[in-house]
Amino acid sequence: MNGMTLPAYIAAALAEIAGCFAFWAWLKLGKSVLWLLPGMASLALFAWLLTLVDSGQAGRAYAAYGGVYITAAIGWLWMVEGVRPDRWDIIGGVVCLVGTAIILLGPRPV
């Protein structure tokens, strides 16, 4: 894992959540269809950011990213939607980050 992996994962998670939230806002909150323009740009940014992750396999990079995404989504719930995560949200996020660490830091044959 290089020094770019964690920042790329965090930025990708925020970009993905923001892009998906734009669709949520349009379809569920009655916002303008114009919300989709920055939403789609954000989703394209998300995909590009994942290519910055130091991994020879896309599947492994995406699998490890999952834990970061889940934790970021819990942060979004609190910071953007104003809903404080409960203990089950926190415990679930920690379990996911442990899984991410195992995938990223596990010994691999060279």
C-alpha positions as CSV (number, residue, x, y, z in Angstrom):
1,M,0.0,0.0,0.0
2,N,1.5,3.4,-1.0
3,G,0.8,6.8,0.6
4,M,-1.8,7.6,-2.0
5,T,-4.2,4.7,-1.2
6,L,-5.9,6.0,1.9
7,P,-6.4,9.6,0.5
8,A,-7.7,8.1,-2.8
9,Y,-10.1,5.8,-0.9
10,I,-11.4,8.7,1.2
11,A,-11.8,11.0,-1.7
12,A,-13.5,8.3,-3.8
13,A,-15.9,7.5,-1.0
14,L,-17.0,11.2,-0.7
15,A,-17.3,11.5,-4.5
16,E,-19.4,8.3,-4.7
17,I,-21.7,9.3,-1.9
18,A,-22.1,12.8,-3.2
19,G,-22.9,11.4,-6.7
20,C,-25.4,8.9,-5.3
21,F,-26.9,11.5,-3.0
22,A,-27.6,13.8,-6.1
23,F,-29.8,11.0,-7.5
24,W,-31.5,10.5,-4.1
25,A,-32.1,14.3,-3.8
26,W,-33.7,14.3,-7.3
27,L,-35.9,11.2,-6.9
28,K,-36.6,11.2,-3.2
29,L,-36.4,14.8,-2.1
30,G,-38.0,16.4,-5.1
31,K,-34.9,18.4,-6.2
32,S,-34.4,19.6,-9.7
33,V,-33.2,17.2,-12.4
34,L,-30.2,19.5,-12.7
35,W,-28.8,17.9,-9.5
36,L,-27.9,15.0,-11.8
37,L,-25.2,17.0,-13.6
38,P,-22.8,17.4,-10.7
39,G,-23.9,13.9,-9.5
40,M,-22.7,12.3,-12.7
41,A,-19.5,14.3,-12.6
42,S,-19.0,13.2,-9.0
43,L,-19.5,9.5,-9.9
44,A,-17.0,9.8,-12.8
45,L,-14.5,11.4,-10.3
46,F,-15.1,8.5,-8.0
47,A,-14.2,5.9,-10.7
48,W,-11.1,7.8,-11.6
49,L,-10.0,8.1,-8.0
50,L,-10.1,4.4,-7.5
51,T,-7.6,4.0,-10.3
52,L,-5.1,5.8,-8.1
53,V,-5.1,3.0,-5.6
54,D,-1.9,0.9,-5.5
55,S,-3.2,-2.5,-6.5
56,G,-2.5,-4.9,-9.3
57,Q,-6.1,-6.2,-9.2
58,A,-9.2,-4.0,-9.6
59,G,-11.3,-6.5,-7.5
60,R,-8.9,-6.3,-4.5
61,A,-8.9,-2.5,-4.7
62,Y,-12.7,-2.4,-4.8
63,A,-13.1,-4.9,-2.1
64,A,-10.8,-3.0,0.3
65,Y,-12.6,0.2,-0.7
66,G,-15.9,-1.2,0.6
67,G,-15.0,-0.7,4.2
68,V,-13.9,2.9,3.7
69,Y,-17.1,3.6,1.7
70,I,-19.3,2.2,4.5
71,T,-17.5,4.2,7.2
72,A,-17.7,7.4,5.0
73,A,-21.5,6.7,4.5
74,I,-22.0,6.6,8.2
75,G,-20.1,9.9,8.5
76,W,-22.3,11.4,5.7
77,L,-25.4,10.2,7.7
78,W,-24.2,12.3,10.6
79,M,-22.6,15.3,9.0
80,V,-24.9,15.9,6.0
81,E,-28.2,14.3,7.0
82,G,-28.0,15.2,10.6
83,V,-28.7,11.7,12.0
84,R,-26.3,10.6,14.7
85,P,-25.0,7.1,14.1
86,D,-25.9,4.6,16.8
87,R,-23.6,2.0,18.4
88,W,-24.5,-0.5,15.7
89,D,-23.5,1.9,12.9
90,I,-20.2,2.4,14.7
91,I,-19.6,-1.2,15.4
92,G,-20.4,-2.1,11.8
93,G,-18.1,0.6,10.5
94,V,-15.2,-0.7,12.7
95,V,-15.8,-4.3,11.5
96,C,-15.7,-3.1,7.9
97,L,-12.5,-1.1,8.5
98,V,-10.9,-4.2,10.0
99,G,-11.8,-6.1,6.9
100,T,-10.3,-3.4,4.7
101,A,-7.0,-3.5,6.7
102,I,-6.9,-7.3,6.3
103,I,-7.3,-7.0,2.6
104,L,-4.8,-4.1,2.2
105,L,-2.1,-5.2,4.7
106,G,-2.3,-9.0,4.4
107,P,1.0,-10.6,3.2
108,R,1.0,-11.3,-0.5
109,P,3.5,-13.3,-2.5
110,V,5.7,-11.1,-4.6
